[in-house]
Amino acid sequence: MNAYTFDEISIGHTETFEFSVSEEKMDTFLKLTNDTNPLHIDSTYAKQNGFNYRVVYGMLSASFLSTFAGVYLPGKFCLLHEVAIGFLKPVYVGDMLKITGKVIEKQEAYKQITIKVAIENTGGGVKPFKIAKGHIKAGVLH
């Protein structure tokens, strides 16, 4: 776990981490949220509607932005203020995703940083492509 202080963070500071989306994560998300939309739980329904397989919950992928801020940038001293995310492409079980975040603003008065984030699909032997983009605003406690 990183523990960057506000003064140690500069504009342009970048961090990255990767994770995979598994059946277990999908099942756990379903149990936590009770989101029973058939697009996420029924492969036949998903295929009938133009998708390769059941679609991973967008908010499951986006939930790892909390991990990004709380573990990687700024890390231990993070107090999450805001997350904004736009979804660009579907994600499927087994995909490997990479989150990259870059500090684009620092607010001295509030000890807050703004991080531009992108989530890319890096798996499947194809050129990586963005599946989501947005920003995080995080307070830095030290």
DSSP file (Angstrom, degrees, kcal/mol; ACC not computed):
  #  RESIDUE AA STRUCTURE BP1 BP2  ACC     N-H-->O    O-->H-N    N-H-->O    O-->H-N    TCO  KAPPA ALPHA  PHI   PSI    X-CA   Y-CA   Z-CA
    1    1 A M              0   0    0      0, 0.0    71,-0.2     0, 0.0     2,-0.1   0.000 360.0 360.0 360.0 128.8    0.0    0.0    0.0
    2    2 A N        -     0   0    0     69,-2.8    74,-3.2     1,-0.1    75,-0.1  -0.442 360.0-164.8 -76.7 158.0    1.3    3.4   -1.0
    3    3 A A  B     +A   75   0A   0     72,-0.3     2,-0.2    73,-0.2    72,-0.2  -0.397  17.2 173.1-141.6  57.6    1.2    6.2    1.6
    4    4 A Y        -     0   0    0     70,-1.9    73,-0.3    68,-0.2   138,-0.3  -0.494  21.6-143.3 -71.3 134.2    1.8    9.4   -0.4
    5    5 A T    >>  -     0   0    0     -2,-0.2     4,-0.8   137,-0.1     3,-0.6  -0.516  29.7-104.0 -86.3 165.7    1.3   12.7    1.5
    6    6 A F  G >4 S+     0   0    0      1,-0.2     3,-0.9     2,-0.2    -1,-0.1   0.903 122.7  51.2 -56.7 -42.8   -0.2   15.7   -0.2
    7    7 A D  G 34 S+     0   0    0    135,-0.3    -1,-0.2     1,-0.2    -3,-0.0   0.759 105.1  56.6 -69.3 -23.9    3.3   17.3   -0.5
    8    8 A E  G <4 S+     0   0    0     -3,-0.6     2,-0.4     2,-0.0    -1,-0.2   0.634  92.9  84.2 -80.5 -13.8    4.7   14.2   -2.1
    9    9 A I    <<  -     0   0    0     -3,-0.9     2,-0.3    -4,-0.8    64,-0.0  -0.757  59.3-178.3 -94.9 133.4    2.1   14.2   -4.9
   10   10 A S    >   -     0   0    0     -2,-0.4     3,-2.4     1,-0.0    93,-0.3  -0.883  39.9 -82.7-126.5 160.3    2.7   16.3   -8.0
   11   11 A I  T 3  S+     0   0    0     -2,-0.3    93,-0.2     1,-0.3     3,-0.1  -0.391 119.7  29.7 -57.2 133.6    0.8   17.1  -11.1
   12   12 A G  T 3  S+     0   0    0     91,-2.8    -1,-0.3     1,-0.3    92,-0.1   0.240  80.1 147.6  95.7 -12.6    1.5   14.2  -13.6
   13   13 A H    <   -     0   0    0     -3,-2.4    90,-2.6    89,-0.1     2,-0.4  -0.373  29.6-167.4 -57.4 129.8    2.0   11.6  -10.8
   14   14 A T  E     +B  102   0B   0     88,-0.2     2,-0.3    -3,-0.1    88,-0.2  -0.963  16.8 177.6-129.2 139.8    0.8    8.3  -12.3
   15   15 A E  E     -B  101   0B   0     86,-2.0    86,-2.5    -2,-0.4     2,-0.3  -0.955   6.1-169.6-135.7 156.9    0.0    4.9  -10.9
   16   16 A T  E     +B  100   0B   0     -2,-0.3     2,-0.3    84,-0.2    84,-0.2  -0.993   7.5 172.8-144.1 145.5   -1.3    1.7  -12.5
   17   17 A F  E     -B   99   0B   0     82,-1.9    82,-2.8    -2,-0.3     2,-0.3  -0.982  16.4-143.5-150.5 158.7   -2.6   -1.7  -11.3
   18   18 A E  E     +B   98   0B   0     -2,-0.3     2,-0.3    80,-0.2    80,-0.2  -0.858  17.8 169.4-121.3 153.2   -4.2   -4.7  -12.9
   19   19 A F  E     -B   97   0B   0     78,-2.5    78,-3.3    -2,-0.3     2,-0.3  -0.977  24.4-127.9-153.5 159.3   -6.9   -7.1  -11.9
   20   20 A S  E     -B   96   0B   0     -2,-0.3     2,-0.6    76,-0.2    76,-0.2  -0.803  17.5-127.3-110.9 156.3   -9.0   -9.8  -13.5
   21   21 A V        -     0   0    0     74,-2.1    73,-3.7    -2,-0.3     2,-0.2  -0.905  34.8-176.5-103.7 119.8  -12.7  -10.3  -13.5
   22   22 A S     >  -     0   0    0     -2,-0.6     4,-2.0    71,-0.2     5,-0.1  -0.678  41.8-111.8-113.7 165.3  -13.8  -13.8  -12.3
   23   23 A E  H  > S+     0   0    0     -2,-0.2     4,-2.9     1,-0.2     5,-0.2   0.888 119.4  57.6 -57.9 -40.4  -17.0  -15.7  -12.0
   24   24 A E  H  > S+     0   0    0      1,-0.2     4,-2.4     2,-0.2    -1,-0.2   0.901 105.5  48.2 -60.1 -42.5  -16.5  -15.5   -8.2
   25   25 A K  H  > S+     0   0    0      2,-0.2     4,-2.5     1,-0.2    -1,-0.2   0.905 112.2  49.8 -64.8 -40.5  -16.4  -11.7   -8.3
   26   26 A M  H  X S+     0   0    0     -4,-2.0     4,-2.3     2,-0.2    -2,-0.2   0.934 112.0  47.4 -62.2 -45.8  -19.5  -11.6  -10.4
   27   27 A D  H  X S+     0   0    0     -4,-2.9     4,-2.3     1,-0.2    -2,-0.2   0.897 112.5  49.2 -63.2 -41.2  -21.3  -14.0   -8.0
   28   28 A T  H  X S+     0   0    0     -4,-2.4     4,-2.4     2,-0.2    -1,-0.2   0.910 110.2  50.8 -65.1 -42.4  -20.2  -11.9   -5.0
   29   29 A F  H  X S+     0   0    0     -4,-2.5     4,-2.5     1,-0.2     5,-0.4   0.916 109.6  51.1 -61.6 -42.7  -21.4   -8.7   -6.6
   30   30 A L  H  X S+     0   0    0     -4,-2.3     4,-2.9     1,-0.2     5,-0.2   0.926 110.9  48.2 -58.9 -46.0  -24.7  -10.3   -7.3
   31   31 A K  H  < S+     0   0    0     -4,-2.3    -1,-0.2     1,-0.2    -2,-0.2   0.884 114.9  45.7 -63.4 -38.6  -25.0  -11.4   -3.7
   32   32 A L  H  < S+     0   0    0     -4,-2.4    -2,-0.2    -5,-0.1    -1,-0.2   0.876 128.4  23.1 -71.7 -38.1  -24.1   -7.9   -2.4
   33   33 A T  H  < S-     0   0    0     -4,-2.5    -2,-0.2    -5,-0.2    -3,-0.2   0.683  84.8-138.9-105.5 -21.8  -26.3   -5.9   -4.7
   34   34 A N     <  +     0   0    0     -4,-2.9     2,-1.2    -5,-0.4    -4,-0.1   0.798  41.6 162.3  59.3  30.8  -29.1   -8.3   -5.7
   35   35 A D        +     0   0    0     -6,-0.3    -1,-0.2    -5,-0.2    -2,-0.1  -0.708   9.0 172.9 -80.3  99.2  -28.8   -6.8   -9.3
   36   36 A T        +     0   0    0     -2,-1.2    -1,-0.1    -3,-0.1     5,-0.1   0.116  16.1 148.8 -99.7  20.5  -30.6   -9.6  -11.2
   37   37 A N    >>  -     0   0    0      1,-0.2     3,-2.0     3,-0.1     4,-0.8  -0.367  51.3-132.4 -53.5 127.3  -30.7   -7.9  -14.6
   38   38 A P  H 3> S+     0   0    0      0, 0.0     4,-2.3     0, 0.0     8,-0.4   0.710 101.0  72.3 -62.8 -19.7  -30.5  -10.8  -17.0
   39   39 A L  H 34 S+     0   0    0      1,-0.2    16,-2.4     2,-0.2    -2,-0.1   0.815 106.4  38.4 -60.8 -28.5  -27.8   -9.1  -19.0
   40   40 A H  H <4 S+     0   0    0     -3,-2.0    -1,-0.2    14,-0.2    17,-0.1   0.639 128.1  29.3 -96.6 -17.3  -25.4   -9.9  -16.1
   41   41 A I  H  < S+     0   0    0     -4,-0.8     2,-0.5     1,-0.2    -2,-0.2   0.513 108.2  64.0-123.4  -6.2  -26.6  -13.4  -15.1
   42   42 A D     X  -     0   0    0     -4,-2.3     4,-2.4    -5,-0.2    -1,-0.2  -0.909  52.1-169.3-129.6 104.7  -28.0  -15.1  -18.3
   43   43 A S  H  > S+     0   0    0     -2,-0.5     4,-2.7     1,-0.2     5,-0.2   0.875  90.1  54.0 -59.4 -40.1  -25.6  -15.8  -21.1
   44   44 A T  H  > S+     0   0    0      2,-0.2     4,-2.3     1,-0.2    -1,-0.2   0.935 110.2  46.5 -62.0 -46.3  -28.5  -16.7  -23.5
   45   45 A Y  H  > S+     0   0    0      1,-0.2     4,-0.9     2,-0.2    -2,-0.2   0.920 112.3  50.7 -61.1 -44.4  -30.2  -13.4  -22.9
   46   46 A A  H ><>S+     0   0    0     -4,-2.4     5,-2.3    -8,-0.4     3,-0.7   0.916 111.4  47.6 -61.2 -43.7  -26.9  -11.5  -23.3
   47   47 A K  H ><5S+     0   0    0     -4,-2.7     3,-1.7     1,-0.2    -1,-0.2   0.885 106.7  56.8 -65.3 -38.9  -26.2  -13.2  -26.6
   48   48 A Q  H 3<5S+     0   0    0     -4,-2.3    -1,-0.2     1,-0.3    -2,-0.2   0.726 107.6  51.2 -63.2 -20.5  -29.8  -12.6  -27.9
   49   49 A N  T <<5S-     0   0    0     -4,-0.9    -1,-0.3    -3,-0.7    -2,-0.2   0.091 129.6 -90.3-108.5  21.5  -29.1   -8.9  -27.3
   50   50 A G  T < 5S+     0   0    0     -3,-1.7     2,-0.3     1,-0.3    -3,-0.2   0.560  85.5 121.9  91.1   9.7  -25.8   -8.7  -29.2
   51   51 A F      < -     0   0    0     -5,-2.3    -1,-0.3    -6,-0.1    -2,-0.1  -0.731  62.8-130.3-105.7 156.9  -23.2   -9.5  -26.5
   52   52 A N  S    S-     0   0    0     -2,-0.3     2,-0.3     1,-0.1    -5,-0.1   0.812  85.3 -20.4 -71.3 -31.4  -20.6  -12.3  -26.6
   53   53 A Y  S    S-     0   0    0     -7,-0.1    -1,-0.1   -14,-0.1   -11,-0.1  -0.883 102.2 -44.3-162.0 178.0  -21.4  -13.5  -23.1
   54   54 A R        -     0   0    0     -2,-0.3    39,-0.5     1,-0.1     2,-0.3  -0.385  68.4-116.2 -60.1 141.0  -23.1  -12.2  -19.9
   55   55 A V  B     -F   92   0C   0    -16,-2.4    37,-0.2   -13,-0.1     2,-0.1  -0.626  21.2-117.1 -88.4 134.4  -21.8   -8.7  -19.3
   56   56 A V        -     0   0    0     35,-3.1    35,-0.4    -2,-0.3     2,-0.1  -0.419  42.8 -94.8 -64.1 140.4  -19.8   -7.9  -16.2
   57   57 A Y    >>  -     0   0    0      1,-0.2     4,-1.7   -17,-0.1     3,-0.6  -0.370  28.1-139.8 -55.7 127.6  -21.5   -5.3  -14.0
   58   58 A G  H 3> S+     0   0    0      1,-0.2     4,-2.6     2,-0.2     5,-0.2   0.899 103.8  53.3 -57.9 -40.2  -20.2   -1.9  -14.8
   59   59 A M  H 3> S+     0   0    0      1,-0.2     4,-1.5     2,-0.2    -1,-0.2   0.728 101.2  60.2 -71.9 -19.9  -20.1   -1.0  -11.2
   60   60 A L  H <> S+     0   0    0     -3,-0.6     4,-0.6     2,-0.2    -1,-0.2   0.950 110.0  41.6 -67.1 -48.6  -18.0   -4.1  -10.4
   61   61 A S  H >< S+     0   0    0     -4,-1.7     3,-1.2     1,-0.2    -2,-0.2   0.930 116.5  49.6 -60.5 -45.0  -15.3   -2.8  -12.7
   62   62 A A  H >< S+     0   0    0     -4,-2.6     3,-2.3     1,-0.2     4,-0.4   0.765  94.9  73.0 -67.3 -25.5  -15.7    0.7  -11.4
   63   63 A S  H >X S+     0   0    0     -4,-1.5     3,-1.3     1,-0.3     4,-0.7   0.772  84.1  68.7 -62.1 -23.3  -15.5   -0.5   -7.8
   64   64 A F  H <X S+     0   0    0     -3,-1.2     4,-2.4    -4,-0.6    -1,-0.3   0.571  79.9  76.5 -74.4  -6.5  -11.8   -1.1   -8.3
   65   65 A L  H <> S+     0   0    0     -3,-2.3     4,-2.5     2,-0.2    -1,-0.3   0.822  91.3  56.1 -67.0 -30.1  -11.4    2.7   -8.5
   66   66 A S  H <> S+     0   0    0     -3,-1.3     4,-2.9    -4,-0.4     5,-0.2   0.916 107.7  47.2 -63.7 -43.5  -11.8    2.6   -4.7
   67   67 A T  H  X>S+     0   0    0     -4,-0.7     4,-2.1     2,-0.2     5,-0.8   0.924 110.5  53.3 -61.3 -44.8   -8.9    0.2   -4.6
   68   68 A F  I  X>S+     0   0    0     -4,-2.4     5,-2.5     1,-0.2     4,-1.8   0.949 116.5  36.7 -56.0 -51.7   -6.9    2.4   -6.9
   69   69 A A  I  <5S+     0   0    0     -4,-2.5     6,-2.7     3,-0.2    -2,-0.2   0.907 121.3  44.8 -69.9 -42.2   -7.4    5.5   -4.7
   70   70 A G  I  <5S+     0   0    0     -4,-2.9    -1,-0.2    -5,-0.2     8,-0.2   0.664 129.5  21.5 -80.2 -16.8   -7.2    3.7   -1.3
   71   71 A V  I  <5S+     0   0    0     -4,-2.1   -69,-2.8    -5,-0.2     5,-0.3   0.716 133.9  23.2-117.4 -36.8   -4.2    1.6   -2.1
   72   72 A Y  I  <<S+     0   0    0     -4,-1.8    -3,-0.2    -5,-0.8   -68,-0.2   0.884 112.5  45.0-105.7 -50.3   -2.2    3.1   -5.0
   73   73 A L  S   <S-     0   0    0     -5,-2.5    -1,-0.2     2,-0.1    -2,-0.1  -0.841 140.9 -14.4-150.6 106.4   -2.9    6.9   -5.4
   74   74 A P  S    S-     0   0    0      0, 0.0   -70,-1.9     0, 0.0     2,-0.4  -0.990  99.7-179.0 -84.7 -14.4   -2.8    8.5   -2.9
   75   75 A G  B >   +A    3   0A   0     -6,-2.7     3,-2.1     1,-0.2   -72,-0.3  -0.780  58.7  15.0  99.3-137.0   -3.1    5.3   -0.9
   76   76 A K  T 3  S+     0   0    0    -74,-3.2    -1,-0.2    -2,-0.4   -73,-0.2   0.751 126.6  51.1 -51.4 -34.3   -3.2    5.0    2.9
   77   77 A F  T 3  S+     0   0    0     -3,-0.3    64,-3.2   -73,-0.3    -1,-0.3   0.169  84.3 128.9 -94.6  19.3   -4.0    8.7    3.4
   78   78 A C  E <   -C  140   0B   0     -3,-2.1     2,-0.4    62,-0.2    62,-0.2  -0.526  34.9-177.3 -80.7 137.3   -6.9    8.8    1.0
   79   79 A L  E     -C  139   0B   0     60,-2.1    60,-3.2    -2,-0.2     2,-0.2  -0.920  29.7-134.5-127.4 106.2  -10.4   10.1    1.7
   80   80 A L  E     +C  138   0B   0     -2,-0.4    58,-0.2    58,-0.2     3,-0.1  -0.404  32.2 168.6 -67.0 125.7  -12.5    9.6   -1.4
   81   81 A H  E     -     0   0B   0     56,-2.7     2,-0.3     1,-0.3    57,-0.2   0.785  60.9  -2.4-103.9 -40.3  -14.6   12.6   -2.3
   82   82 A E  E     -C  137   0B   0     55,-2.1    55,-2.7     2,-0.0     2,-0.4  -0.993  47.4-168.4-158.0 142.7  -15.9   11.9   -5.7
   83   83 A V  E     -C  136   0B   0     -2,-0.3     2,-0.4    53,-0.2    53,-0.2  -0.993   8.6-178.8-133.3 128.7  -15.8    9.3   -8.5
   84   84 A A  E     +C  135   0B   0     51,-2.6    51,-2.1    -2,-0.4     2,-0.4  -0.996  10.9 174.7-125.6 132.2  -17.2   10.0  -12.0
   85   85 A I  E     -C  134   0B   0     -2,-0.4     2,-0.4    49,-0.2    49,-0.2  -0.997  19.1-162.3-142.2 140.9  -17.0    7.2  -14.6
   86   86 A G  E     -C  133   0B   0     47,-2.8    47,-2.0    -2,-0.4     2,-0.4  -0.988  19.9-137.4-121.3 133.4  -18.3    6.7  -18.2
   87   87 A F  E     +C  132   0B   0     -2,-0.4    45,-0.3    45,-0.2    44,-0.0  -0.762  24.8 171.4 -95.3 133.0  -18.5    3.2  -19.7
   88   88 A L        +     0   0    0     43,-3.1    44,-0.2    -2,-0.4    -1,-0.1   0.769  62.7  10.7-109.3 -37.9  -17.3    2.8  -23.2
   89   89 A K  S    S-     0   0    0     42,-1.2    -1,-0.3    40,-0.1     2,-0.0  -0.969  80.2 -96.2-144.6 155.2  -17.3   -1.0  -23.9
   90   90 A P        -     0   0    0      0, 0.0     2,-0.4     0, 0.0   -33,-0.1  -0.321  29.8-145.0 -72.8 157.6  -18.6   -4.2  -22.2
   91   91 A V        -     0   0    0    -35,-0.4   -35,-3.1    40,-0.0     2,-0.3  -0.935  12.1-158.3-120.3 144.9  -16.4   -6.4  -20.0
   92   92 A Y  B >   -F   55   0C   0     -2,-0.4     3,-2.2   -37,-0.2   -71,-0.2  -0.875  34.2 -82.9-123.1 156.4  -16.7  -10.2  -19.8
   93   93 A V  T 3  S+     0   0    0    -39,-0.5   -71,-0.2    -2,-0.3     3,-0.1  -0.297 116.9  31.8 -54.2 135.6  -15.6  -12.7  -17.2
   94   94 A G  T 3  S+     0   0    0    -73,-3.7    -1,-0.3     1,-0.4    30,-0.2   0.201  85.7 135.1  97.7 -14.1  -11.9  -13.5  -17.7
   95   95 A D    <   -     0   0    0     -3,-2.2   -74,-2.1   -74,-0.2     2,-0.5  -0.395  51.0-137.0 -67.7 144.0  -10.9  -10.1  -18.9
   96   96 A M  E     -B   20   0B   0    -76,-0.2    26,-2.9    -3,-0.1    27,-0.9  -0.912  24.5-164.4-100.7 125.0   -7.8   -8.6  -17.5
   97   97 A L  E     -BD  19 121B   0    -78,-3.3   -78,-2.5    -2,-0.5     2,-0.4  -0.862   9.6-159.9-115.6 146.7   -8.3   -4.9  -16.7
   98   98 A K  E     -BD  18 120B   0     22,-2.6    22,-2.8    -2,-0.3     2,-0.5  -0.991   4.4-156.4-126.4 128.1   -5.8   -2.2  -16.0
   99   99 A I  E     -BD  17 119B   0    -82,-2.8   -82,-1.9    -2,-0.4     2,-0.4  -0.904  11.4-175.1-102.5 128.7   -6.5    1.1  -14.2
  100  100 A T  E     -BD  16 118B   0     18,-2.4    18,-2.0    -2,-0.5     2,-0.4  -0.988   2.4-174.7-121.5 132.3   -4.2    4.0  -14.8
  101  101 A G  E     -BD  15 117B   0    -86,-2.5   -86,-2.0    -2,-0.4     2,-0.4  -0.987   6.0-170.6-130.4 140.2   -4.6    7.3  -13.0
  102  102 A K  E     -BD  14 116B   0     14,-2.3    14,-2.8    -2,-0.4     2,-0.3  -0.996  27.5-120.8-131.6 128.6   -2.8   10.5  -13.4
  103  103 A V  E     + D   0 115B   0    -90,-2.6   -91,-2.8    -2,-0.4    12,-0.3  -0.529  35.4 167.7 -69.4 124.4   -2.9   13.6  -11.1
  104  104 A I  E     +     0   0B   0     10,-2.9     2,-0.3    -2,-0.3    11,-0.2   0.511  61.2  22.3-115.2  -9.9   -4.2   16.5  -13.1
  105  105 A E  E     - D   0 114B   0      9,-1.3     9,-2.4   -95,-0.1     2,-0.4  -0.987  53.5-160.7-157.7 146.2   -5.0   19.0  -10.3
  106  106 A K  E     - D   0 113B   0     -2,-0.3     2,-0.7     7,-0.2     7,-0.2  -1.000   7.2-159.2-128.3 131.1   -4.1   19.8   -6.7
  107  107 A Q  E >>> - D   0 112B   0      5,-3.6     5,-1.9    -2,-0.4     4,-1.1  -0.898   5.0-171.4-109.5 101.0   -6.3   21.9   -4.4
  108  108 A E  G >45S+     0   0    0     -2,-0.7     3,-0.6     1,-0.2    -1,-0.2   0.898  81.6  58.5 -58.9 -44.2   -4.1   23.2   -1.6
  109  109 A A  G 345S+     0   0    0      1,-0.3    -1,-0.2     2,-0.1    -2,-0.0   0.834 120.8  26.7 -59.0 -35.1   -7.0   24.7    0.4
  110  110 A Y  G <45S-     0   0    0     -3,-0.5    -1,-0.3     2,-0.1    30,-0.2   0.403 101.3-124.4-107.2  -0.1   -8.8   21.3    0.7
  111  111 A K  T <<5 +     0   0    0     -4,-1.1    29,-2.9    -3,-0.6     2,-0.4   0.942  64.4 146.5  51.1  48.6   -5.7   19.1    0.4
  112  112 A Q  E   < -DE 107 139B   0     -5,-1.9    -5,-3.6    27,-0.2     2,-0.3  -0.921  35.6-161.6-120.3 140.6   -7.6   17.5   -2.5
  113  113 A I  E     -DE 106 138B   0     25,-2.8    25,-2.5    -2,-0.4     2,-0.5  -0.896  10.5-144.2-116.6 150.8   -6.2   15.9   -5.7
  114  114 A T  E     -DE 105 137B   0     -9,-2.4   -10,-2.9    -2,-0.3    -9,-1.3  -0.971  17.1-164.9-113.0 129.0   -8.1   15.2   -9.0
  115  115 A I  E     -DE 103 136B   0     21,-3.2    21,-2.4    -2,-0.5     2,-0.5  -0.959  14.0-143.2-118.7 122.6   -7.0   12.1  -10.8
  116  116 A K  E     -DE 102 135B   0    -14,-2.8   -14,-2.3    -2,-0.5     2,-0.3  -0.739  30.2-165.9 -80.4 128.4   -7.9   11.4  -14.4
  117  117 A V  E     -DE 101 134B   0     17,-2.5    17,-2.3    -2,-0.5     2,-0.3  -0.891  18.5-176.0-123.3 149.8   -8.5    7.6  -14.7
  118  118 A A  E     -DE 100 133B   0    -18,-2.0   -18,-2.4    -2,-0.3     2,-0.5  -0.996  13.0-152.7-137.7 140.2   -8.9    5.1  -17.5
  119  119 A I  E     -DE  99 132B   0     13,-2.8    12,-3.3    -2,-0.3    13,-1.5  -0.971  20.3-170.7-112.1 124.0   -9.7    1.4  -17.3
  120  120 A E  E     -DE  98 130B   0    -22,-2.8   -22,-2.6    -2,-0.5     2,-0.7  -0.871  25.3-130.1-114.6 146.5   -8.3   -0.7  -20.2
  121  121 A N  E     +DE  97 129B   0      8,-3.1     8,-1.5    -2,-0.4   -24,-0.2  -0.868  31.2 170.7 -89.0 117.2   -9.0   -4.2  -21.2
  122  122 A T        +     0   0    0    -26,-2.9     3,-0.3    -2,-0.7   -25,-0.2   0.382  46.1  85.9-109.7   1.5   -5.5   -5.7  -21.6
  123  123 A G    >   +     0   0    0    -27,-0.9     3,-0.7     1,-0.2   -28,-0.1  -0.331  56.0  58.7 -97.6 178.4   -6.4   -9.4  -22.0
  124  124 A G  T 3  S-     0   0    0      1,-0.2    -1,-0.2   -30,-0.2     3,-0.1   0.564 108.9 -84.5  82.7  10.2   -7.4  -11.6  -24.9
  125  125 A G  T 3  S+     0   0    0     -3,-0.3     2,-0.3     1,-0.2    -1,-0.2   0.679  97.1 115.7  69.5  16.2   -4.3  -11.2  -27.0
  126  126 A V  S <  S-     0   0    0     -3,-0.7    -1,-0.2     1,-0.1     3,-0.1  -0.729  80.3 -79.7-111.4 165.7   -5.7   -8.0  -28.6
  127  127 A K        -     0   0    0     -2,-0.3    -6,-0.1     1,-0.1    -4,-0.1  -0.418  61.9 -97.7 -60.4 134.4   -4.4   -4.4  -28.4
  128  128 A P        -     0   0    0      0, 0.0     2,-0.3     0, 0.0    -6,-0.2  -0.214  47.4-171.7 -54.8 143.6   -5.5   -2.9  -25.1
  129  129 A F  E     - E   0 121B   0     -8,-1.5    -8,-3.1    -3,-0.1     2,-0.2  -0.992  26.5-103.3-140.7 148.5   -8.6   -0.7  -25.4
  130  130 A K  E     + E   0 120B   0     -2,-0.3   -10,-0.3   -10,-0.3     3,-0.1  -0.461  30.2 174.5 -70.9 135.7  -10.4    1.6  -23.0
  131  131 A I  E    S+     0   0B   0    -12,-3.3   -43,-3.1     1,-0.4   -42,-1.2   0.530  71.0   5.8-111.8 -16.1  -13.6    0.3  -21.4
  132  132 A A  E     -CE  87 119B   0    -13,-1.5   -13,-2.8   -45,-0.3    -1,-0.4  -0.983  58.5-173.4-161.7 154.1  -14.2    3.2  -19.1
  133  133 A K  E     +CE  86 118B   0    -47,-2.0   -47,-2.8    -2,-0.3     2,-0.3  -0.988  26.1 110.0-149.1 156.7  -12.8    6.7  -18.3
  134  134 A G  E     -CE  85 117B   0    -17,-2.3   -17,-2.5    -2,-0.3     2,-0.3  -0.927  49.2 -82.8 174.9-150.2  -13.4    9.3  -15.7
  135  135 A H  E     -CE  84 116B   0    -51,-2.1   -51,-2.6    -2,-0.3     2,-0.4  -0.988  16.0-147.6-149.9 159.3  -12.0   11.0  -12.7
  136  136 A I  E     -CE  83 115B   0    -21,-2.4   -21,-3.2    -2,-0.3     2,-0.5  -0.983   5.5-159.4-124.5 137.0  -11.5   10.7   -8.9
  137  137 A K  E     +CE  82 114B   0    -55,-2.7   -56,-2.7    -2,-0.4   -55,-2.1  -0.987  23.0 175.4-113.5 126.3  -11.3   13.5   -6.4
  138  138 A A  E     -CE  80 113B   0    -25,-2.5   -25,-2.8    -2,-0.5   -58,-0.2  -0.992  27.5-135.4-135.7 135.1   -9.6   12.5   -3.2
  139  139 A G  E     -CE  79 112B   0    -60,-3.2   -60,-2.1    -2,-0.4     2,-0.5  -0.583  18.2-142.4 -78.6 151.1   -8.6   14.2   -0.1
  140  140 A V  E     -C   78   0B   0    -29,-2.9   -62,-0.2   -30,-0.2  -134,-0.1  -0.963   5.1-157.4-119.8 113.6   -5.2   13.5    1.2
  141  141 A L              0   0    0    -64,-3.2    -1,-0.1    -2,-0.5   -63,-0.1   0.688 360.0 360.0 -69.0 -21.6   -5.2   13.3    5.1
  142  142 A H              0   0    0   -138,-0.3  -135,-0.3   -65,-0.2    -1,-0.2   0.347 360.0 360.0-130.4 360.0   -1.4   14.0    5.5
